[in-house]
Amino acid sequence: MPTTASDGFRLTFGYEPTGTWRAPGRVNLIGEHTDYNEGFVLPFAIDRSTTVALGIRDDGLVRVASAFADELVELQLADLSPERLSGWSAYPLGVAWALGQHGADLAALPGVDLYIESTVPVGAGLSSSAAIESAVAVALDETWSLGYDRRTLARVGQLAENKAVGAPTGIMDQSASLLGLEDHAVFLDCRSLESVVVELGFRAAGLEVLIIDTRVSHSHATGGYAARRASCEEGARILGVPALRDVTVGDLPRAQQLMDDETFRRVRHIVTENQRVLDTVVALRESGPLAIGGLLYASHASMRDDFEISVPELDLAVETARAAGAIGARMTGGGFGGAAIALAPHDSITAIVAAVRAAFAERGYVEPATFTVTAADGAARV
């Protein structure tokens, strides 16, 4: 088995790659499902990443292979279109197509061979998809001398995910992967796409972020995610605003009078979650990371009760982590499975892991995967 993307490239294509690029997965500290409502999010890039090795061809062919699939997929650059893409290769090939939609002349560019390897768990809510898209985006941008800035590359990745993959996601994941900075989160306004990095201060406070991957797999392309998005759009239509970003907590009593209970609860989650993101940024800046635990728990309760995207395994992970010493915990990612995060003192991590595993065993759940992550730098050439 190849141990690196470069090794895999050599074994697959029989020559040395031109270069390798990596892009991290991400954890969303707070701000769930707010991104496609033009609201606020606070993700950070993590120290697990996808690496792509690239070689330049003298024709217009693009070939992609990976450590996680057996097949080699190839298409002419000029023939790329969402209708022709499927499976895992839709992520990297979708990025090449999306660069074309942003002005790259694919018919005039040299072909490439790509080999992809990743340490970001798939289906855990840590955005393995955006890590692929962002690594391929920076690799192709540099190789083809396109000169796009990071915010444009984030839009490229989102377009690939929306149209080539068919998942109606926002721009948060790609932004975190491309704009991340060590021990900082990316505070992103998903309407203007303006972002600033916010110091987390976890290291200085002796805190760690524990990932509790429930191993309940989810897929954004399935109905639950799309149904939540449709409810949000319906809520905005009823309230006569462009997006739920434009609704404040003070508007919620009026909203409750105008819509059915389910739509109202979906709206209430988005509106209160946007406020929690803003409150978290203020707390980090003024009081430090020990002050954000209550906001993390409130976020989870809102996703469980109002947005209804949690599952029993995620609720158990959060409740058990809280009882075992976490400062804050919540599910992270799109929901319906995936991972929870627990922000906890370094000295409590072992006890929290033991408690969560015991609780899962007692309920007869599959044993969760647990590991800590740190906030890392965004995508770059290796």
N, C-alpha and C positions, 0 to 999 in steps of 0.2 A: 504493500500500500504506500502511495506517495505521502510524505510527511508535510510537504509545503505546497503552495500553489505553483511555485516554480518547478518542483519535482513532478507534479501532476501534468504541468504543461509539457515538459520534456518527454515524459512517457507517452502522452497523448499525441503530440504533434511532431515530435522527433527533432526539435531544434530549440535553441535558447530563446526565452522570451525577451522582448525589448525592455520590459520593466514590470514591476508589480505595484499595485495600489491597494490600500485597505480603507475600509469604512466601518465604523462601529455600529452595533445595535444601540438601542436606547431604552432607558427606563423613563416613563412619564411620572415625575414626582407628584404632580397634581394637575388636573385639567383634562377630564376625560369626556370625549365626544363634543368638546367645545370647539374643536378646530374647524369642522365643516359648518359650524354655526357662526363663523367669522369672529370667534371669541379669543380667549387667552389660554395659553398652555405653558407648562414649565417642565419640559423634559431635560434629561441630560444624557450625553453619549456615555457608553459604558466600555469597560476594558475587555470586551469580547467583540470580535470583528469578523468581517468577510474580507478575504483577500482575492484579488483577481490578477492573474498573470496574463500579459498581453503580448502578442507578436503581430508584426505588420505583414500583410500579404501584398502581392503586386497585382491583385485583381480586386473585384468588387464583392468578393465573397466574405461573409462573416460566419465563423464556426464557433460554437460554444460547447464546452464540456465542463463537468463538475465532479467533485468528490462525492456528491450525494445522489448522483444518477448515472446510469450506465450508458445512456445513449449520447451520441454526438449529433448535435442539431446544426444544420447549415442552411443558409438562405443568401441570396444576393441582397446586398444592401438596398439596391433600388427596388426590390420586391417586398420590402418589409411593410406590413400593414397589420393592424390588430386582428383582422379576420384570419390571418395566416399563422398567428402565434397561439400556442397553447402549452399547458403544463409549466414546469419550472423554468423552461427557457424563455417564457414570455416576459420574465423580469429583466434579464440582460438585453434580449433582443428588443423588448419594448422601449428600453432606454435609447437604443440606437435610433429606433423609429421616432421617438419623441424629440430627439435632438434635431432630426429632420424637420419636425413640425415647428421647431424654434429657429429655423433658418439655415441649418447645415445642409449643404448640397450633397446628399448621400450618393447620388449617381456619379459624382466627381471625386469622391474620397476613396482612399485605398481600403481594401478589406482588412479584417483582423481575425486572429484566432484568440479566443478567450478561455481560460481555465479558472474555475471558481472553487474556492475552499472557504469554509466558515466555521467559527467556533460559537456563533450565536444560535442558541437553541431554537428550533423551528416550532411554531405553534404555542409558544410560551408567552406571547404578548410583549416580546422584547424587540420586535420589528426586524426580524431576519430579512424580510423582504426589502425594507428601505436600505439595509446594509448592502445588499446586492446591488440595488439600483444606484446608490451613491458611489460605491466603489467603481462600478462600470462607468458612471457618469464622469467622475474625475479622470479615469483612465482614458476614455475616448476624447474628452475635452482637451487633455494635454496632447494626446497622440495626433489628433486631427487639427491642433492649433486653433481651436475655436475661440478661446479667450472668454468664455462665459463666466460670470461671477457665481458665487456660491448660492445666492438666492435664486438665480435663474436655473442652476442645476437642480435645486430643490423642486422647482416647478416642473422641470423635465421628469424627475423621478415620480412626482405625483401624477403627471399626465400618463406615464407608462403604467402606473398602478391602476388608474381609473379606466383607461381605454384598452390597453393591451392585456392586462390581467383581469379587469372587470370588477375591481373592488372599489367601492365608492368612498375612499378614505380622503382625509384632509392632507395638509402639507406638513404637519408637525413632525412626523417620523423622519422624513428626508432632511428637514431643517436641523433637527437635533444631530443627525449623523454627519451633516456637512459643517455645522457651525459650532459644535461642541468644544469645550475647553476644560482642561484638567481642574477638578474640584469646583466647577461652576455648572450652573444650569443655564439653559437658553430660555429666556423669557420672551415669548413670541406672540406678537399681535397677528392673528391669522387673517385679519382684514387687510391691513397695510403691508404685512410681511416684514414690518420693522422688528428688529430683535436686539436685545441687549443681554450680555451674560451677567449672571447674578452669582456672587460667591456663595457657595453652600456652607463652607466652614465645617464640614463633617469631620475632617481629619483632626482639626484643632480641638474639636469638642469630644473626641474619642468615640465618634459614632460610625457605624457601618450600615450599609444597605444590604439587607438579606433578601435574596430572591427565593420565593417558595413556589416552584413550578408544580402545579397540581397534576400535571400530565393529562389534564382534560383538554383534548385538542380542540381548537376552534378554527373557523375559516371565515374571513371577512366577506368572502364572495357569497356566503349563504344568507338566508333571509333575515335573521335577527338584526344584523347591523343595518341593512337597507330599510327595514321597517322602522327602526329608531330614527333614522335620518328623515324618512317620510313624515313621521309624527312631528319632528322639529320644524320641517318646512310648512306643515299644516298649521302649527301653532303660530309661526311668524305670519302666515297669510291671514289668520283670524285676527291677529293683533295689528295688522296693517303696517308691518315693519319689514325691511329688506332681509333681516336675519335676527335670530334671537339675541345676538350681540347687543341689539338696540333696546332690549328689555331689561329693566332694573328690578331688584328685589321689591322695591316699592310698587311696581306694576303688577305684582302677582295676585293681589286680591281681585283686581279687575279681570285679569286673565282667567281666574277661576270661575267668574260669572259667565264667561263667554264660551267656554269649551267643555267637552266631556272630561270625565275624571282622568282617563288614561292619558289623553293628550296634555291635560294640565300638568300631570305629574312628570311627564317627559320634559315639558317646558320648565317646570320648577327645578328639575335637576340641572339643566343647562344654565339657567340664570343664577342659581346659587353657586354652582361650580365655578362660573366665571368670577364671582365675587371671592370665592375661596382662593383662587389663583392669585388675585390681586392682594388679598390679605396675607398669603404665604410669602409673596415677594417683600412686602412691608416688614413682616416678622423676621425674615432672614436678614434684611438690611439693618433693622433697628434693634432686634433682640437676639438674633442668632438661631441656630437650628433646633435648639431645645424647645423653642416656642411653637413649633409647627405641628406637634403631634395631634392636637385636637382637630386641626383642620384636615389631616389625613384621615382620621377616623370618621369625621363628618362626611367627607367625600365618599368613603366606602358605604356608609349608611344610605346616602343619596342614590348611589348606583344600585344598591340592593333593593331599596324600597320604591324609589320614584322611577328610575330608569329600567329597573328589573333586568340587569345584564350580569348579575353575579350568579354563582352556582353554589350548592352546599359546600363543596370542597374549598372554594375561595372564602366563604364566610367562616368556615372552621379554622382556616389558616390565620385569618385576621384576628378572630376572637382568641385563639390559643396564643398567638404571638403577643397580643396585648396582655393577657393574663401572666405570661412568662417574662415580662419585663421590657417589651418594646415601648418606645416613646410614642410611635405612631405606626399605623399599618393600613393598607388599603389594597384592593385589587388594582391592577394596572393593565392598560391595553384595552382592546375593544370589548372584552367581556366574553361571556358564554364559555368560560374555561380560561386556560392560560395561567398566569402567575399573579401572586400577591407580593407586595414589598413590605418589609418591616424595617423601620428606622430604629436602631437599637444601639445601646452602648456595646463596645467591643467585647466587654467581659460577659455580656448576656447572650451572645450569639449561640454558644454551644448549648445552653439551657433551652433556648427558644427552639432550636432545631430538634432537640430530643423531645420536647413537649409536643411539637407539631407532628413528628413522626408517630409518637405514641397515640395521639388523638386520631390520626388517620387510620392507624392499625385497628383501633378500637371500633371505628365505624365501618371497617371493611373496605376502605378506599385504597387505591393503588398508592404505594409509597411515593411521596413527593420528592422531586429533586431539589436540593437546596444548595445555594452558593452565594457568596457575597460579590458585589461589584463596586467599583469606584468610578467616579466621574472622570472621563478621559477626553483626550483631544479628538477632534473630528477627522474627517477623511483626509488622506494624504498619500503621496507617493512613498513607498517603503524605501 
